[in-house]
C-alpha cells in the first residue's frame, strides 16, 4: 500500500469508530427534548469533563494554536493564559447556572435570559447573537477537518470530500442521539488527542533538533523576535494580549453550547470539580506549541500557518501514525461541530421560532423541528467552510467578540438584584454593534486593544447605567431562589 492509502485507511477507521460510538450512545433511551438537549441532567464528573473538554479543545487547539505559533509567535501564548482564567470564572458561575437551570428546567442560554429578565425579545436577541457567533466557530471546525484529512492522507482525499463526509456523519449521530452522542464520542476523541499531542510535541523537536530545549535555542538564535511581543505581527502587543485574555476568559463559557453542557451535570459539585481538573488538560496545548515553533525553522515560508503542524508531522512520522494523528484531528473537529449544530438547532426551534411564531408548539414538535434544523445547519456550515478563507484563530476571535457580549447579562443577572431587561438589552445591542463595526471596518485592534474587549466594556457601562436609570419593578426568579436557599441554610 502507498503511504497515502495507509494513512487514509487509518483515518477512516478512527472516524468510523467515533461515529459508531455516537450512534450507540443513546440506543436504549427515549430521545425526548430533555434527553436530546441536556442528557436528562444525569452526567457524572467523567462525562461532564469529557463533554466540556471536547467543546474547548477543538480544531483551533490542534491546528490554529500551532498555526499562530508558526506565523505570529509570542502573541499566541494568550491561549494558555485565557484557558486557565476561564476555569476560574467557570468555578463561580456554572454551579449557580446549574442551580437555576435545575429549578426552572432550563435547557438553553436563551431560556436563562427569558426566565431571568422576563423578556422574550431579549431572549430572541440572545438566540440570534449565539447563532451568528456559531457561524465562524463551526466554519473553523469544518475547515480544520479539510486541512487535517487532506494533508494526513498525503492529498489522496481532497478537503471538500473530507468535510462533506464529516458533516454527514456528525449530523446523523446528533440527529439520532443528541448531546449524549457528543459526550461519548468525546471519550474516543480526547484519548487520541492526548496521545497525538504528546507524540507530536516531543517527537518533532527531538527528530529535528535533538530535544525541546535545543529547538528553542535554535529559534531564539535565528528568529529572536518571534518569541517576544508583538512577535511576527505589527500590532499585537501587550495591550492586545491582556485585553484578548480578558475577552476570551470571560467569554469561554458564554457560548450557547456551554449552557447546555452545564445543564447536563447531575449536581453543582460536579461542575466545581470539573473546573479544578480542567487545567490539567491544558498541558496538552504546550506540546502543540512546541511543534508550531519547531515548524518555523523546519518548513519556513508557508503561506498558511494553519498547515504548519501537519506539514511537519507528515515529514517526521510514518504513514500509519500520521493516520492516527489525522483521525484524532478529525474527531477533534467533529465533536465541537456536532455540539454547536445541536445547540444552534435547539436555540432556533425553542427560543426563536416557537416564542415568536408558534407559541402553541409542544416540546415534541420543538424536538422534531430542532432535528430538522440540524440537517439545515450542517449544510449551511459546509457551504461556508468550502468558500471561506479566514485563518482558524481569526474565525475563533470573531466568534468570541460576539458571544462574550452575553457575559454582562449572565453575571449581573446572577449577582446583582437591580439589573433590568432594558439595561441588558441596550448594553448587548451596543456591544454587538460596536464589535461588528470595529471588526468589519478592520479596526481590530483599537489603539492596541482587542476590539471585542472594547465592545464588552461599552456593553457593561450601558447595561449598568440603563439598569440604574430604569430599576426593576419586581424581584427576579433568580433572586427569589437565592433568598430561599439562604433561608434553608
C-alpha positions as MATLAB code, in Angstrom:
seq = 'XXXXXXXXXXXXXXXXXXXXXXXXXXXXXXXXXXXXXXXXXXXXXXXXXXXXXXXXXXXXXXXXXXXXXXXXXXXXXXXXXXXXXXXXXXXXXXXXXXXXXXXXXXXXXXXXXXXXXXXXXXXXXXXXXXXXXXXXXXXXXXXXXXXXXXXXXXXXXXXXXXXXXXXXXXXXXXXXXXXXXXXXXXXXXXXXXXXXXXXXXXXXXXXXXXXXXXXXXXXXXXXXXXXXXXXXXXXXXXXXXXXXXXXXXXXXXXXXXXXXXXXXXXXXXXXXXXXXXXXXXXXXXXXXXXXXXXXXXXXXXXXXXXXXXXXXXXXXXXXXXXXXXXXXXXXXXXXXXXXXXXXXXXXXXXXXXXXXXXXXXXXXXXXXXXXXXXXXXXXXXXXXXXXXXXXXXXXXXXXXXXXXXXXXXXXXXXXXXXXXXXXXXXXXXXXXXXXXXXXXXXXXXXXXXXXXXXXXXXXXXXXXXXXXXXXXXXXXXXXXXXXXXXXXX';
ca = [
       0.000    0.000    0.000;
       1.099    3.556   -0.665;
       1.759    5.899    2.309;
      -1.372    7.861    1.387;
      -3.525    4.730    1.380;
      -2.182    3.604    4.753;
      -2.801    6.995    6.344;
      -6.249    7.346    4.768;
      -7.332    3.873    5.892;
      -6.263    4.677    9.466;
      -8.152    7.982    9.429;
     -11.333    6.395    8.102;
     -11.145    3.586   10.671;
     -10.840    6.044   13.570;
     -13.648    8.253   12.263;
     -15.846    5.163   11.767;
     -15.226    4.052   15.358;
     -16.085    7.519   16.665;
     -19.270    7.680   14.589;
     -20.316    4.192   15.743;
     -19.907    5.245   19.379;
     -22.108    8.262   18.658;
     -24.847    6.153   17.095;
     -24.840    3.670   20.018;
     -24.685    6.285   22.787;
     -28.432    6.647   23.274;
     -29.675    3.458   21.678;
     -31.711    2.385   24.727;
     -33.061    5.796   25.693;
     -36.123    7.667   24.551;
     -34.835   10.836   22.893;
     -37.334   13.446   24.069;
     -36.297   17.125   24.146;
     -34.862   16.834   27.676;
     -32.676   13.822   26.812;
     -31.678   15.170   23.402;
     -30.507   18.585   24.667;
     -29.219   18.070   28.236;
     -28.898   14.287   28.598;
     -31.577   14.012   31.275;
     -29.399   16.120   33.645;
     -27.634   12.982   34.805;
     -23.997   13.249   33.633;
     -21.367   12.500   36.261;
     -17.916   14.049   36.640;
     -16.262   11.931   33.926;
     -18.831   12.612   31.195;
     -19.072   16.328   32.046;
     -15.280   16.582   31.888;
     -15.114   14.818   28.534;
     -18.023   16.810   27.104;
     -16.596   20.175   28.155;
     -13.065   19.227   27.118;
     -14.476   18.167   23.758;
     -16.063   21.600   23.392;
     -12.988   23.578   24.461;
     -10.235   21.616   22.712;
     -11.228   21.857   19.101;
      -9.551   22.227   15.716;
      -8.367   25.575   17.000;
      -6.261   23.822   19.647;
      -4.986   21.254   17.145;
      -4.182   23.476   14.148;
      -4.951   27.103   14.999;
      -2.676   27.330   18.048;
       0.254   25.746   16.216;
      -0.530   27.882   13.156;
      -0.314   31.087   15.164;
       2.839   29.882   16.948;
       4.285   29.464   13.451;
       3.049   32.678   11.855;
       2.629   35.104   14.808;
       4.930   33.862   17.558;
       4.706   35.367   21.046;
       1.085   36.648   20.938;
      -0.087   33.033   20.591;
       0.640   32.376   24.254;
      -2.566   34.225   25.165;
      -4.258   30.827   24.720;
      -2.610   29.308   27.797;
      -3.490   32.340   29.924;
      -7.134   32.661   28.882;
      -7.992   28.995   29.356;
      -6.588   28.989   32.892;
      -8.600   32.090   33.831;
     -11.714   30.724   32.111;
     -11.797   27.769   34.503;
     -11.652   30.185   37.456;
     -14.673   32.015   36.033;
     -16.498   28.711   35.498;
     -15.926   27.638   39.126;
     -18.063   30.552   40.358;
     -20.610   30.948   37.562;
     -21.504   27.456   36.302;
     -22.716   25.980   39.636;
     -25.051   28.974   40.021;
     -26.330   28.489   36.483;
     -26.889   24.792   37.189;
     -28.981   25.575   40.289;
     -31.159   27.968   38.316;
     -31.407   25.511   35.433;
     -32.497   22.665   37.709;
     -35.157   24.728   39.457;
     -36.645   26.138   36.271;
     -35.906   23.206   33.900;
     -33.788   25.363   31.598;
     -32.201   23.816   28.522;
     -30.582   26.692   26.629;
     -28.840   30.019   27.155;
     -31.906   31.900   25.903;
     -34.031   30.036   28.461;
     -31.934   31.662   31.184;
     -32.353   35.171   29.760;
     -36.096   34.672   29.314;
     -36.517   33.365   32.857;
     -34.255   35.973   34.487;
     -35.475   39.067   32.657;
     -38.966   38.044   31.529;
     -38.472   39.459   28.043;
     -38.895   37.123   25.091;
     -37.443   39.659   22.680;
     -34.237   39.853   24.708;
     -34.150   36.047   24.761;
     -34.660   36.030   20.992;
     -31.856   38.568   20.527;
     -29.517   36.405   22.622;
     -30.504   33.470   20.432;
     -29.643   35.383   17.245;
     -26.295   36.540   18.663;
     -25.475   32.961   19.612;
     -26.402   31.612   16.197;
     -24.357   34.276   14.383;
     -21.371   33.667   16.654;
     -21.596   29.960   15.928;
     -21.115   30.540   12.200;
     -17.367   31.280   12.310;
     -16.836   28.635   15.010;
     -18.465   25.827   13.012;
     -16.688   27.054    9.890;
     -13.444   26.771   11.861;
     -14.095   23.119   12.721;
     -15.045   22.032    9.222;
     -12.155   23.929    7.643;
      -9.882   22.136   10.077;
     -11.272   18.742    9.073;
     -10.495   19.505    5.441;
      -6.922   20.524    6.249;
      -6.279   17.562    8.544;
      -7.617   14.820    6.305;
      -6.130   16.274    3.119;
      -2.587   16.583    4.455;
      -2.650   13.459    6.647;
      -3.798   11.322    3.687;
      -0.950   12.669    1.508;
      -3.559   14.536   -0.559;
      -5.284   11.291   -1.558;
      -8.603   12.803   -0.454;
      -9.486   16.458   -1.031;
     -10.744   18.940    1.516;
     -14.288   19.170    0.174;
     -14.949   15.391    0.217;
     -13.440   15.185    3.708;
     -15.634   18.000    5.038;
     -18.719   16.594    3.330;
     -18.256   13.108    4.817;
     -17.652   14.581    8.278;
     -20.822   16.693    8.110;
     -22.925   13.697    7.051;
     -21.631   11.589    9.950;
     -21.902   14.228   12.669;
     -25.359   15.347   11.549;
     -26.514   11.722   11.575;
     -25.406   10.875   15.110;
     -26.546   14.234   16.511;
     -29.931   13.752   14.820;
     -30.227   10.330   16.429;
     -28.882   10.788   19.962;
     -28.248   14.462   20.690;
     -25.834   15.567   23.418;
     -25.300   12.037   24.744;
     -23.749   11.054   21.404;
     -21.382   14.028   21.535;
     -20.270   13.165   25.079;
     -19.427    9.552   24.224;
     -17.612   10.432   21.002;
     -15.538   12.807   23.152;
     -14.223    9.754   25.028;
     -12.573    8.460   21.848;
     -11.513   11.916   20.697;
      -9.847   13.004   23.955;
      -7.933    9.736   24.354;
      -6.485   10.029   20.851;
      -5.816   13.770   21.090;
      -3.691   13.416   24.233;
      -1.615   10.694   22.575;
      -1.239   12.711   19.367;
      -0.344   15.980   21.133;
       2.340   14.435   23.348;
       3.836   12.425   20.474;
       3.975   15.483   18.201;
       5.267   17.894   20.847;
       8.110   15.601   21.873;
       8.771   13.744   18.615;
       9.160   16.710   16.255;
      11.722   18.679   18.332;
      13.736   15.544   19.097;
      13.740   14.359   15.489;
      14.946   17.673   14.077;
      16.869   19.369   16.915;
      17.688   16.690   19.468;
      15.250   17.994   22.083;
      12.839   20.739   23.093;
      15.478   22.983   24.702;
      17.809   22.826   21.679;
      14.834   23.657   19.436;
      14.049   26.845   21.373;
      17.754   27.739   21.491;
      17.950   27.437   17.709;
      14.787   29.517   17.257;
      15.987   32.196   19.686;
      19.254   32.415   17.733;
      17.669   32.502   14.261;
      14.445   34.435   14.987;
      14.700   36.066   18.443;
      11.836   38.491   17.727;
       9.465   35.559   17.157;
       9.429   34.677   20.863;
       8.652   38.177   22.166;
       5.748   40.600   21.848;
       4.439   41.510   19.275;
       6.191   38.569   17.630;
       5.867   38.447   13.858;
       2.949   40.915   13.900;
       2.945   44.726   13.700;
       0.332   45.496   16.367;
      -0.430   42.530   18.665;
       1.459   43.887   21.657;
       0.935   43.690   25.401;
      -2.283   45.724   25.334;
      -3.787   43.335   22.804;
      -2.549   40.353   24.832;
      -4.123   41.440   28.111;
      -7.420   42.563   26.546;
      -7.704   39.380   24.478;
      -7.082   37.224   27.558;
      -9.820   39.140   29.385;
     -12.270   38.893   26.491;
     -11.813   35.183   25.881;
     -11.622   34.111   29.534;
     -14.907   35.890   30.308;
     -16.494   34.585   27.122;
     -15.294   30.980   27.202;
     -18.472   29.750   28.910;
     -20.799   32.251   27.269;
     -21.091   30.115   24.145;
     -24.634   28.714   23.993;
     -23.383   25.119   23.968;
     -21.606   25.712   27.316;
     -25.004   26.300   28.932;
     -26.308   23.017   27.554;
     -23.219   21.196   28.838;
     -23.676   22.827   32.254;
     -27.273   21.645   32.500;
     -26.232   18.026   31.781;
     -24.446   17.729   35.152;
     -26.131   15.745   37.906;
     -25.208   18.310   40.593;
     -23.366   21.606   41.105;
     -20.350   19.967   42.761;
     -19.671   18.083   39.536;
     -19.081   21.439   37.843;
     -16.813   22.681   40.633;
     -14.684   19.545   40.428;
     -14.588   19.912   36.665;
     -13.247   23.476   36.957;
     -10.451   22.229   39.221;
      -9.237   19.406   36.943;
      -9.752   21.020   33.528;
      -6.453   22.995   33.675;
      -4.599   19.662   33.594;
      -5.935   19.117   30.076;
      -4.458   22.476   29.065;
      -0.993   20.941   29.418;
      -1.536   19.207   26.073;
      -1.520   22.597   24.349;
       2.117   23.146   25.331;
       3.100   20.201   23.139;
       1.135   21.648   20.223;
       3.018   24.926   20.651;
       6.349   23.066   20.588;
       5.523   21.662   17.167;
       4.380   25.061   15.859;
       7.558   26.813   16.975;
       9.700   23.994   15.584;
       7.993   24.363   12.207;
       9.283   27.950   11.931;
      12.743   26.547   11.228;
      11.779   23.231    9.619;
       9.330   24.466    6.949;
       9.800   28.249    6.644;
       7.748   30.287    4.227;
       4.350   28.573    4.386;
       1.614   30.946    3.194;
      -0.968   29.419    5.553;
       0.273   28.895    9.109;
      -2.615   26.503    9.813;
      -0.791   23.966    7.640;
       2.417   24.093    9.685;
       1.791   21.322   12.203;
       0.633   18.651    9.773;
       3.253   19.578    7.183;
       5.992   18.937    9.740;
       4.311   15.811   11.058;
       3.973   14.358    7.558;
       7.746   14.609    7.098;
       8.579   13.220   10.552;
       6.348   10.229   11.322;
       5.459    7.009    9.462;
       2.205    6.936    7.451;
       0.251    4.841    9.947;
       0.960    7.267   12.789;
       0.144   10.197   10.556;
      -3.204    8.480   10.047;
      -3.700    8.245   13.825;
      -2.981   11.958   14.142;
      -5.299   12.701   11.232;
      -8.088   10.614   12.771;
      -7.629   12.296   16.162;
      -7.711   15.693   14.476;
     -10.845   14.821   12.514;
     -12.687   13.797   15.704;
     -11.321   16.927   17.398;
     -13.216   18.916   14.765;
     -16.327   16.722   14.579;
     -17.132   16.713   18.313;
     -17.395   20.504   18.784;
     -19.028   20.955   15.381;
     -21.662   18.449   16.472;
     -22.463   20.215   19.750;
     -22.532   23.597   18.005;
     -25.014   22.383   15.418;
     -27.144   20.654   18.080;
     -27.223   23.800   20.232;
     -27.913   26.072   17.272;
     -30.802   23.888   16.147;
     -32.297   23.839   19.654;
     -31.940   27.602   20.030;
     -33.694   28.237   16.735;
     -36.568   25.845   17.384;
     -37.193   26.537   21.077;
     -36.095   30.125   21.629;
     -36.696   31.822   18.295;
     -39.332   30.024   16.241;
     -41.715   28.845   18.994;
     -41.999   32.058   21.086;
     -42.149   34.414   18.118;
     -44.066   32.426   15.503;
     -45.768   29.371   17.075;
     -46.335   29.745   20.836;
     -48.630   26.704   20.920;
     -45.917   24.244   19.802;
     -45.387   21.281   22.125;
     -41.956   20.048   23.233;
     -42.338   17.093   20.868;
     -42.905   19.433   17.936;
     -39.961   21.565   19.009;
     -37.772   18.445   19.117;
     -38.816   17.483   15.586;
     -38.112   20.994   14.283;
     -34.721   21.049   16.030;
     -33.742   17.756   14.424;
     -34.698   19.121   11.032;
     -32.602   22.226   11.705;
     -29.592   20.013   12.437;
     -29.606   18.955    8.789;
     -30.059   22.510    7.515;
     -27.353   23.987    9.760;
     -24.971   21.221    8.752;
     -25.479   22.053    5.082;
     -25.049   25.819    5.665;
     -21.889   25.263    7.698;
     -20.429   23.047    4.989;
     -21.051   25.711    2.349;
     -19.362   28.393    4.456;
     -16.370   26.161    5.142;
     -15.921   25.376    1.432;
     -15.976   29.008    0.327;
     -14.454   30.732    3.395;
     -10.794   31.739    3.599;
     -10.058   33.177    7.077;
      -7.427   31.672    9.366;
      -8.636   29.459   12.200;
      -7.668   31.815   15.033;
      -9.241   34.798   13.262;
     -12.503   32.861   12.982;
     -12.393   31.982   16.672;
     -11.743   35.551   17.832;
     -14.558   36.829   15.604;
     -16.981   34.468   17.320;
     -15.700   35.455   20.768;
     -16.202   39.160   20.040;
     -19.906   38.456   19.545;
     -20.742   35.795   22.102;
     -18.915   37.459   25.018;
     -21.462   40.279   24.822;
     -23.761   37.893   26.738;
     -21.468   37.977   29.788;
     -22.915   41.112   31.458;
     -26.421   39.693   31.173;
     -25.371   36.436   32.813;
     -23.087   37.663   35.603;
     -25.241   40.669   36.514;
     -28.353   38.501   36.318;
     -26.842   36.064   38.809;
     -25.304   38.509   41.274;
     -26.976   41.953   41.002;
     -30.612   42.404   42.008;
     -31.038   45.805   40.339;
     -30.129   44.730   36.806;
     -33.014   45.079   34.347;
     -34.021   43.768   30.962;
     -33.829   47.279   29.498;
     -30.272   47.754   30.688;
     -29.077   44.358   29.437;
     -30.877   44.694   26.092;
     -29.375   48.147   25.497;
     -25.909   47.023   26.592;
     -25.911   43.928   24.400;
     -27.128   45.925   21.419;
     -24.354   48.488   21.829;
     -21.739   45.788   22.399;
     -22.701   43.669   19.397;
     -22.954   46.659   17.057;
     -19.631   48.076   18.276;
     -17.845   44.739   17.858;
     -19.318   44.229   14.388;
     -18.428   47.743   13.223;
     -14.870   47.653   14.567;
     -14.095   44.237   13.115;
     -15.826   44.703    9.757;
     -14.026   48.013    9.226;
     -10.681   46.418   10.157;
     -10.220   48.465   13.340;
      -9.081   45.470   15.361;
      -7.068   46.101   17.477;
      -8.190   49.596   18.512;
      -5.179   51.567   19.788;
      -3.554   48.246   20.598;
      -6.606   46.799   22.412;
      -8.804   43.915   21.246;
     -11.918   45.332   19.544;
     -14.189   42.758   21.174;
     -12.974   43.792   24.629;
     -13.645   47.459   23.850;
     -17.191   46.479   22.840;
     -17.600   44.448   26.056;
     -16.600   47.464   28.182;
     -19.191   49.600   26.378;
     -21.734   46.832   26.920;
     -21.103   46.751   30.684;
     -21.275   50.536   31.008;
     -24.586   50.810   29.155;
     -26.100   47.800   30.989;
     -25.271   49.230   34.427;
     -26.358   52.770   33.522;
     -29.595   51.552   31.947;
     -30.423   49.386   34.958;
     -29.845   52.256   37.373;
     -31.926   54.630   35.240;
     -34.843   52.172   34.859;
     -34.953   49.977   38.005;
     -36.821   46.672   38.030;
     -40.365   46.694   39.414;
     -40.274   43.175   40.904;
     -37.831   40.580   42.214;
     -36.495   38.144   39.625;
     -36.840   34.333   39.936;
     -33.059   34.080   40.414;
     -33.138   36.401   43.427;
     -36.152   34.612   44.917;
     -34.404   31.261   44.502;
     -31.226   32.550   46.179;
     -33.230   34.009   49.058;
     -34.982   30.663   49.644;
     -31.629   28.814   49.570;
     -30.174   31.152   52.212;
     -33.286   30.737   54.348;
     -32.969   26.934   54.255;
     -29.313   27.170   55.320;
];
